[in-house]
Amino acid sequence: MKYNEFEFDNYMKKYPDENGFYGRFGGSYVTPELQNAMNEITQAYFTICKSSKFISELRRIRKDFQGRPTPISHLERLSAKYGNVQLYVKREDLNHSGAHKLNHCMGEALLAKYMGKKKVIAETGAGQHGVALATAAAYFGLECDIYMGAVDIKKQAPNVARMKILGARVIEVTEGLQTLKEAVDAAFAAYCREYKDAIYCIGSVLGPHPFPMMVRDFQSVVGIEAREQFVNMTGELPDAVVACVGGGSNAMGIFSGFLNDPVEIYGVEPLGKGPKLGDHAASLKYGTEGIMHGFNSIMLMDENGEPAPVYSVASGLDYPSSGPEHAFLQSIGRVKYDVINDEETIDAFFELSRLEGIIPAIESSHAVAYGIKLAQKMGKGSVLMCLSGRGDKDMDYIIENYGIR
């Protein structure tokens, strides 16, 4: 199936279907006992998301606590350096806690309160989701357990400290490669034990239904705001929209605002050190269809059909699969997915910092790097990039490994 513009009318209501599928991707592949918990969450979400009380409370939180709407910034000096294409960024780095993650964490924590849960459980890679959920847990008075790989704990020490200050329990994961995939494994196992009293607040558009849908819905505020803001700023739509993709929550957030528009959309995966298996985390570019962590998508597999080792300079992108909605959008040709390597990413990190006074997260730097390359190819027009988070968490790691350029 290939898309046409008419299929995207009421897209958010059409996808996923009642079983959580986007085409053939998605679903819920869990044990019967855990499926009962998924059904409970689904029923609660569909009830609460139509409640005027819930909607009003979430809007109030976004305005008075998160500081939304976040602005769009025109990158005049960066644009001038690379030609006539005008570059813009949606500033999720200015969302409270420093990234887009709080958009869905506040919604999930509010859902947990509605369901009478006492604890929220999550994984984190770059630490931004962990900080956001710890923030939401503190706001609502919930217990909070964050599972994080030992490698990422070392790379993201500032965010680990922030989580602990906010009252979260940070649980170090020492199995396997000790990064994001292993953190998800551990968090999922904990949820299987504690689902009666806790809710798993997954950090991206991943996992069994209804999580990919819920996270996308909560993140859609990014796209709704960005579309209106860009038109108000320029009088027209951007020619292209760009976002980094690991699991893909920031990308689905901004993409959702433009799917039914004549706009080119690009998801940017981490090529890391190169195309050799184990040197990157570009699942949509190099992966095959498979089931992991309770959902069907495109994933990187080893010779035994198991999740392959992955790598990225960005801790938030080193996951061996991608959200099922991204797999679907790629399969029908609506979104183009491409890659950016580590060196291009670090160059973009310094370019944006030096030319615009904005220090981006390494994850977001993938989108900036691709936006620069796209601008050079296009020759004219405009590109809107999602700046999914700020780079405070990454500065020690970058200075230690790359120096000051």
N, C-alpha and C positions, 0 to 999 in steps of 0.2 A: 504494500500500500504506500502510495506517495501522497503528500498533502496537497491541498489547494486552499486558497484563502478562506473559502466558505466553511471548511471544516473547523475553523478556529473560532467561529461564533459560539459563545457560551462554552468555550473550551474547558474552563475550570469546573463546570458542572458535568461535562461529558467524561472527563478523565480524572481519576481512574473510574473503572466500572465498579459495581457493587462488591466485587471480590478483590478489589485493589489492583486491577491490572490496567496497564497502559499498553494497549495492544497485547503482545504476549509477555511483556515484562512486568515485574512486580509480584503481586500475590502475597500469600502468607504461608511459609513452609516451616511450621513449628509443630511441637508435640500437641496432642489433643488437649492436655491440661493447660498448656500455655496459650493455645488458641482460645480457650475460654476467657483468659485474661485479655487477649487481643479484642475479642468480641465485646467485653465490658468497656474497654477504652473506646472502641468505635462507637458504641451506643451512647456513651457519655459525651463524646465529642460532637456527634451529630445533634444531640440534644442541646448542649451548651452553646454551640456555634450559632444557633438560631435564636438564642436568648438575648433580648435587648439589654438585660442586666449585665450579662457577660460582655457583650459588645461595648457597652458604655464604659464598663470598668477597664477593659483593655485599651480603649481609646484614651481614657484618662491617664492610665499608666504610661502609654506611649508619649503623651504630651508632657505630663508633669514630672515623670520620673526618668524616662529615657531621653527626653529632649528632642523628640521627633516633631516635625519632619526634619531629617538631615538635609543639608543643602547640596546643590550641584555646584562645582567649581569649574570655571573655564581656565584651562592651562595655557595661558597666552604665550609664555616664554618657551615652553616645551613644544607647542604648536609651531611657533616661528622657527625653531631649530630644524624641524623635520618637514618643512614645506608649507603648503597652503591648507592642508586639512586641519580643521579645528578639533582639538582634543578636550574632552570634558570628563570629570569624574563625579560619580555619586558618592558622597562622603559618609559611608558607613563607619569610618574611623571616628566620626564625631558622635555616633550613637553611644549612650552611656555604657561603660565598661570597655569601649574601644573597638567594637566590631559588630557585625550584623547579628551575631549569635543571640543577643538578648531578645531579638524580635520573637523568636520561637520559644526561648526559655521562659519568658514571662507568661506566654500563653499556655505552655505545658504545665508550669507550676500552678497557674490559676486553675487548670483542669484537675490537677492533683488535689487541690483543696476542695474542689467541687465533689470529687469522688471519695473524699474522706481519707486520703492517703497521708501517711506521716513522713514519708521519706521520698526523695528523688535520687535516682541513680543514673550515672552517665559515664561515658568515656570521653577522653579528650586527647588531641595530638599536640596542636600548637598551644593548647591551654586556653584559647579564647572561649570555647564552649564551656570548659570547666569553670572559668571565671564568671561567665554569664549565668550559668546555672547556680553557682554558689551565691551570686548576687540575688537571683530570683528566690532562692531558698531562704536567704536572710530576710528578704522583703516580706515573704509570706509565713515565716516562722516554721520552716520545714527542715528536717535533717537532710544532709547531703553527702553522698559518697561519690567520689570521682576516681575513676580508674585511669591510670596513665602509665605508659611504657617507661622503663628506666632510662632509655636513651633520650626520650623527649623530656623527662623530668630534668635531666642535666642540661639539655639545650634551652629549655624554657623556664629557667629558675625564677625570673620575675613573676611569671604567671602562677607558678606553684606557690610562691609566697602570698600572692594576692588571694588565692583560693583558701589558704589556711587562715589568713587574717579575716576573711569573710565567714569563717566557721565551718568550712567543708573539711571532710576527712579525705585526704589524698592517698590513694592506695597504689603503691608501686607494683607494676607488672613486670616480672623478670623472665617470662617464658619467651621462646622464639627470638624474633628480632627486637623485641622489647619496644615496639613502636605502636602505631595507631591500630593496626589490625588485631594485635594481641590485647590491646586495651578494650577493644570492642568485644572480643571473646570473653574476657574476664567480667566486663560489665553485664553482658548478656547472661552469663552463668549466675551472677549474683542476683539478677532480676528473676531468673527461673526459681531461685530459692525464696525470694522475698516478695513476689508479686502481689500477695494478699495485702501487704501493708505499704508497698512502694509502687512507684511508677518509673519506668525507664524512659528518660528524656533523651532520646537519641539525638546526636549532634548534627545530623544532616538529613538529606532526603533519602534515607536508607532504611533498611530493616523491613520487617514484615508489615503489611497493611495493618493499621492506618498511618504508620509513622511517616512514610514519604509524602502522603497527602497532607497530613497535619502540619508538618514542617514547611512544606511549600505554601500552604494557605497562610500561615503566620508570617512567612517571609514575603508574601506577595505585596505587602505594604511598601517594600522597596521599589518594585516596578510601578505600582500605582502612583507613588509620589514622583518618581523619576520622569515618567511620561508627562505628567501635568507640568512639572517644573521645567522640563526641556522645551516644551511648546511655549510656555510663558516667556522663557528666556530668549528664544530664537524665532518663534513664530512657525516652527516646523518640527517634524520628527528628526531624530538623528538618522544618518545613513547606515550606521552600524552600531551594535551594542555588543560589548565584550565583557566576559567575566571568567575568572579562574574556576576550574572544576576539579575537585577531589571527589568527595561525595556529591557536592554540588548544590548546597543550600543557598549560598549567596547568588549563584547563577540562576537557579530557578526563581528566586525572589525577583531579580531584575528582569529576567526573560519573560516572566508571566505578564508584565505590563505591555509587551510589544509583540506577542505571538500573532496577533491578528492584524498587524500593521505591515506595510511594505518596507520592512527594515531587515537588513542582514544581521543575523545573530551568530556570535562565535563563542564557543566554550573552549577554554585553554587549559590543557592538561600538562603535567610536569614531565618533560623528557629527561630531566635529571642529568646523568652523565652520558646518556646516549641510548640507542634503541635496543641494546642487549638486555635480555630478560634479567631482572635483578638490579638494573641500573636506572630504572625509571618507574613511574607509577601511572603511565598513560594507558589505562584500561580500555577506553573507548577506541583508541587508535590501534592498539595491538592485541586486544583481548578477544575472547570468545564467550559465547553464551554459557552461563552456569549459575548455580544456586549457592549462595553464601549468606550467612547471618539472616536466614529466613526469607530471602527474596531472590527473584530471578532477574539477572541483568547481564551485562557484559563484564567479564572479569579476567584477570591475568592468572593463568594456571601453569603449574609445573607439569612434568611428564606423567605424573600420576593423577592429574585432574584436580589436584589440591590448589588452594590459593598460593600463588607464587610469591617469593620475596620481592619487595618493592623498595624503592628509594626515591626520595626527593629532598632537596635542600629545605623545603617547606614542610615542617612537621604536620601541618594541617591537610596536606595533600597526599601523604604517603599511604594510600589505601588501595588494595588490589582490585577494587571494583568501583562502580559509579552508580548513582541513583537510577532506579528503573525508568523514571520519566526522561532522563537524559538519553538512555539507550533507545527509548521509543522515539524521541525527537530526532535522534540521529538516523534511525531506521527509516523514517518517512521523509528525511531530507529537509526538515524545517530549520534545524540548527546545525551549523558546521562546527566540527570539533577538530582542533589542531593542537600543536605542542610548542612549548618554549623550554629551552634547556636552562641549567643552573647559571651559566655565565651570563646569558641574556637577561636572566632574572635579576642577578646582582647588579648588572649595569643599569637596569631600569630603576632599581632601588635607589641608587645614588643619583641618577638623572632627576628623578622626581624630587628627591630631597634637596638637591643643589639649585635646581631651576625654579621650583615652586614653593619651597619651604614646607613640604608635606613628606613626612617619613612614613612610607607604607609598610605594611606587613609583607613578609617574603611571599606569602600566598598571593596577596593582591598584586605584588610586583610582576607576577606572571601575566596578569591581565594588562598591566601597563606596558610591559615589553611587547606583547602582541599588538596592542593598540598603536605603538610606535611603528612597528613593521607594517601594519595595515595602512597607516597614514602615508607611508612612503610608497606603497603600491597604488593607493587610490588616486593620489594627485590632487583631488578636491573633495569637498564634503565635510562631514562631521562624524566623530566617533565618541560614543559615550561608554566609559569603562566603569565597572563597579569596583570602587576602592573598599574592599570588604573589611579591612581592619588596619589599625595603626601598627607601626613597627617598633614600639618601645620594647616589646618582648624579644625582639630579634637583634637588638643592637650589640649586646655582649658577644653573641654567637658570630655575627658578621665581622666585628672588629677582630676577634680571635682567629677567624678562619680566612678572612679576605683583606683585613686591614682597612685603612681609610684611603679611599681612592680620590 
